[in-house]
Every structure is written in C-alpha cells, then in structure tokens.
Amino acid sequence: MATQLLQVNAVRRLLVLLSPALLAACISAQPYPNSIPLPQPVNPPKVRVPQVGQQWVYNVRNVFNQELVDIVTEKVVFVGPQIRIQRSGLKAGPLPDEIQEPWGYILQDPHWMPAQKFQQALPLWPEQLVPGWSSFYRTRYQVLGYPDSSYYWGLNVTALQWEGVSVPAGEFATLKYQNEAPYFESNDVFRVASYRQEDVWLSPEIGRWTIRRGYGRYILGGMYWREALWEDYLEWELVSWK
C-alpha cells in the first residue's frame, strides 16, 4: 500500500511539472488584454488605503467566447483589523465577502469556486511593487461552510512589469503580476491534480486591479493533462470605481 501511494505521488508531481507547458499550448490563441510597457517608477507608488464606501464595478466575461457572465460590484463595508469587501452580481445576487487582514493580505478569497478561507492570510498583490520580485507561500484553506476539513494551498506570486492599460473606467498605470497555484489539494476527492493561474493588472491608484484574468484546470484518476477539465476561465475588467 505504501509503495502504491509513493507511485501515485510521483505521478502527481510529474503531471504538475508538465502542466504549465501543456496548458499554455491550449490557451495561447485566446484574446489577451492590450497594454503598453511603462518604465519602472523610481519610487514604487503606495497602494491606496481602504476606506468604507470605496467601490469597484467589474464586467466579468468568459474568455473563450467573450460572453458577459455578470457585472459584479465590490464595496468596502468595514475597516478595522479586518477589511471586509461586500460583493454582489447583477445576475448572481449576493456573493461571498472578501476579507483582508491586514490590507493587502487576503484571508477569505471568494474569487475561486468554492470560496476559500485561509488559515494564514496571503499577499493579495506582490509585497514589493518591483518587477522581478517573487515569492512562494504555503498554507491551508477551508471551504466556506465546511470548517471541519482543510486542504493544502501553495501560491507563487511574481511581479512582471509596469504597464499602461485602458479599460471602460479609464486609463491606468498598473503593475502586472502573476499568481500561480501549481499544485493544491482540492476538496473534490476525485481530483488527482489541479492547477490555477492568474494574470493581474494592479492599479495602486484605485487600490485594486483593473483587469484580472484567470483559469483553472484539473485531472481525475486515469486522465492525462491533455485531457484536463476546465474550471471557469474569466476576465474581470473595471467599469467604474470610487
């Protein structure tokens, strides 16, 4: 039994190592946000501090067909040791809250399904707003509503470059960074391996992203990565903010 478990774990590690290249081949032809490279600021700007009433509205689209999935409003409703951001969709109605503790470190992340509550808060954006900065974090998470079980979560955050982007809300100087979860434990016991990746364009001016684009894939027992199943592949684009 122990030998079989070791073999399964070895196969999982191999699949995870191969997954980025295979996934990139699958999605490289998809539309991608336009941007203009910007020089690195001499002094990296500070991210806007949170205040009750701050609000961001996003168009959420399916990347594959550009279908408008929903229009989501996110609003700061409490600022203290924890920062609580209330969320609702025009179609979906009330959505799980986002909780940061402190600002810039996420404790409850509702952007993936199912929503995750981490045992230790993770950086929501690079801890240093400098291209080339990178760090890897490990923690465990619970699924909201199911506090009796926890699952491994590993996250790599990499700052890529400063870029100018234009969205319906206006033009912004942003730091583009990438989140990658190359192997994490799913609450779905039938998953053999899972992979998630996001590209994010953070605007320090507004204290949030102007574009957030991410996907996830996973395999079940007996599958190869070329057969991997898709989670949602969505792009968030800023419509307005205050």
C-alpha angles and dihedrals in degrees: 000000000000090000092051091050091052091050092050091049091049091052090049092052091049092050092050092050090052096042102084095057093044093047093047089056090055098051106028092102095056120110113272131199117265117239142164121228113243130197116258111263114250088228113028108236122246119249112247111263118241124259130176109266098032108137141186128191121200138189107223114205137182104244095212098058103009090238113164101242097181146324108244126198119201119190134180106237102165135028120188134096082329126040113214121201115194116212136196137169126219088227103023098044119208114015130192114283124251114231125196125188107207112002110280094024117093121218099167116031115191098174096091125057117273099031114244132222111197125214088220124028115250129208110271090202133009112301087225117040091217125117111249095031112130139166140171124223133193128197141129129255140202127215111242110262093020107081096160097075133051133190137204117261126186122184132186116198118193127180108218113178146313113268138176114230134184120213133161089273092058141267120318142181105233142179109230113213137167131227118200129182100187095178128006135159113254126211085228102091091201094065114101095189137354136198133190133181136178137185111207131188106204120198111201087196093067098029093237144060125291092200129018119180123178146154140184134206134186143177133220127215112300094018131117125218091253086064094045119145121235130239115200115307103206140168122206115204123187114244100172142345141187 
